[in-house]
Amino acid sequence: MATIAAPSAAPAEIINPFREGLRLEGATTPCLLVIFGASGDLTKRKLLPAIYNLAQASLLPPSFAMIGFASTQMDDAQFRDVLRDAVANSSEVRVRDPAVLAYLQQRCYYISGDFGDPAAFGALKAQLGVLDQRYGTSGNRIFYTATPASLYPPIAEKLHESALTVPEPGLGHFVRIIVEKPFGHDLASAKMLNAELEKFFQEGQIYRIDHYLGKETVQNILVLRFANGIFEPIWNRRYVDSVQITVAESLGIEDRGKFYEETGVVRDVIQNHALQLLSLVAMEPPLTFDARDFRDEKIRVVEAVHPICKEDVPNAAVRGQYGPGFVAGVNVPGYRQERNVAPDSIVPTYAAFKFTVDNWRWAGVPFYVRSGKRMPKRVTEIAMQFKEVPHLPFRKSQVEMIAGNVLSLRIQPDEGITLKFGAKVPGPVMRIRSVAMDFDYGATFGTEDASPYERLILDCMKGDQTLFDRDDGVEAAWSLIDPILQVWQEHPTVKFSNYAAGTWGPAEADELLARDGKSWRLL
Ligand code: BG6
C-alpha cells in the first residue's frame, strides 16, 4: 500500500536567482514537470542534472516546479537531497551554483506511490493543484516517464482516470507526456504502446525521446547538409561509394544486466540511435524544420531502407557478444560473467548491418552500421566514403596511402568534421599522400555542449516536437529490425562469446565488408 507524503509547506520566501535580461528568446511558458520513476538511475544521472543546468542557464520558465513520483518511499526533503547529490555527482553539470540549487530544491516535491494506485494519482492531482497556486504554473503539465516501457500504458491510464491528460477547462494550455526509448520490444509491442498512449493522449501531446537527436553534433548533420551549398550536390550515389556509421562504446553493460538481457545492442542502440543517424544522413531536404516537414522526410527515408528479409539475414547482419579481455589496459569480464546475466546468454552486445536505401539518391550505396559494447574506445562517427577518381594520371609509385576522399562526421567524443584528400608531398618529385582538413567543435566554439536532455526537455516545454519521434517513425524503425531479431531468435546457434572485450567485434563483421571489397575504418 502506498503511503503518500503530505505536500511540504510553501517556502517562506521564494528565491529567484535569475536576472531578467538573461532569459532567452522563445523561452518556455510556465509548467509543472512530473517525473515518473523519480528514484531511478535515468532521473539521477540525466534528468536532474539537465534540469539543474537549464535553471543555471536561466532557461527554465520563471513559473516552474517539479514533482518526483516513484514507488520508493521518500519525502520532499529526501528527494531534494537526491537532486543535490545528482548535481554534485554529475559530470554534465557545468557550473555548480548553490543559489540555483536552492531555487530548484524549493520547487521540488515528491510523491511515493504505485504506478497502478488510483490513490497515488489522486494525491498527485491534489499536489498539482496546490503547486499551480503556489508557483503560478497555470495548469501546464509535462509528464516524464523515466520508467520501463511496460509502465507507460498503466501510467497513461491512471492519468486519464484522474482527468490529468487534458488541460483543465479554463486553466492551462498544455499537457504533454515524454516517453523514453527503447519504445517497445519489437514492432508489435511498439504498435501496442502507440495505441495505448493514443487512447489517452493526442499524437501532438506525445514526445518520444531519443537523446541522440538532442546532441549538437547530430543536429549539425542537418546544418552541414542543408545550410551549405557544396555538400548536397555530391551527397548521392554518383559520388558516394559507401557510408559507415559506428556507435562504439568502451563501457560494458555496467550494472544494467537485467535491462540488457531483455534488450541487447539492437534494441538498445541500433533501432533508435544508429537509425536516427542513418536517417539524418540519408534524408531528403525537408521543406522547413517544422516538426511535420522534418519528420515526414526523416521517416520517408527509413521507409525507403530495403528490408533485410529473413533469407538475407546471414549475408547482411552480424551479431557478437564480448568475452573477457582488456579495455584501456584493464582486465574486464565477459558479458556472460557480468552481474544479472545468464551464464549461457545469447544476447548480442555487438551488431553490424549492411543496409541499402531504395531511392534515386542512394540506390546501390551500402550503409554499413555497427554498434558494440566493450570496443577499444568510445567513438560515434559517420563516414562518407567518396568514389575514387575515374582515372588517376599519376604513377602507382607516386601515390602513397591514398584511399579516396572521406568526410567523417565525428559525433563524439572529439566532436568535429574531417575531410581527407590527397595532397602533394613537398619535394622535387610528384608524390601524393592523404591529408586531413579538420574542423574541431571545441576549438572553434569554445563552449561546452549542453547535454542532449537539456535541449530536449526545453523543446518539450516550448511545444516543439521536431526532435522527437513520431508514432509512424518508431514503427518504421522496428519494421526494419524485426525480421533480423526474429531470425536470430529462431537460430540462436552462434558460438558466443565471439569477440574479446577491447577488440572491434567478431571476425564475421570484417567479412561482411570484405565481401564487398571493403573494410571497416580504423578509428
Ligand atoms: C543509451 C543506451 O540509450 O545510450 C546505453 O541505453 C548507451 O546502453 C547510451 O550506453 C549511449 O549514449 P551516449 O550518449 O553515451 O552515446
Residues whose N, C-alpha, C, O or C-beta is under 5 A from the ligand:
A	BS01	BG6	D268
